[in-house]
Amino acid sequence: MEYQIRGACTSSRPDRVVEFDIRTAKAGGADSSIASGEIPCDGREVVNGLSTLPLSVPVTVSITGLSDVTYGYAIVAPQA
């Protein structure tokens, strides 16, 4: 199954960009980065394809650069 990350944010600063990092979350093992990128805080949704993800391995989504951000989200979902 193909997956994608969907994200958006808004900020009082038009040049604000947040960064996301998707990592595996292996129990008892080291996590590793699967994908990373940027989401501009212009209120529009960004959709990035992730291809396939490892089966039976949970993933986490980290978002950094949230100062001056009033609203935002990033989710990993199957491609429609």
C-alpha positions, -999 to 999 in steps of 0.1 A, spaced: 0 0 0 13 35 -9 13 62 18 15 100 19 20 127 45 -6 154 45 1 186 65 -7 223 68 -1 252 91 -8 288 96 14 316 111 14 353 116 47 352 97 42 345 60 77 330 56 73 305 85 81 269 75 79 238 98 99 207 93 86 171 97 105 139 102 89 104 99 107 77 118 103 40 125 95 33 161 110 -2 166 105 -17 201 139 -24 216 158 -11 186 171 21 171 146 42 152 155 54 117 143 82 95 120 72 66 112 107 52 115 143 61 105 176 45 90 210 50 55 224 53 50 261 45 27 279 69 5 295 43 -27 276 52 -26 253 21 -23 215 25 9 199 14 7 163 2 40 143 -2 41 107 -14 60 83 9 59 51 -12 55 21 10 62 19 47 77 -10 66 50 -36 74 41 -41 111 64 -13 122 49 18 139 60 52 127 62 86 145 59 120 130 79 148 146 73 185 138 99 212 146 99 250 141 66 256 157 73 291 171 47 316 157 26 288 144 -11 292 152 -25 260 137 -9 229 122 -11 192 115 8 164 98 -5 129 93 6 98 76 -23 82 56 -29 57 28 -31 72 -6 -66 74 -19 
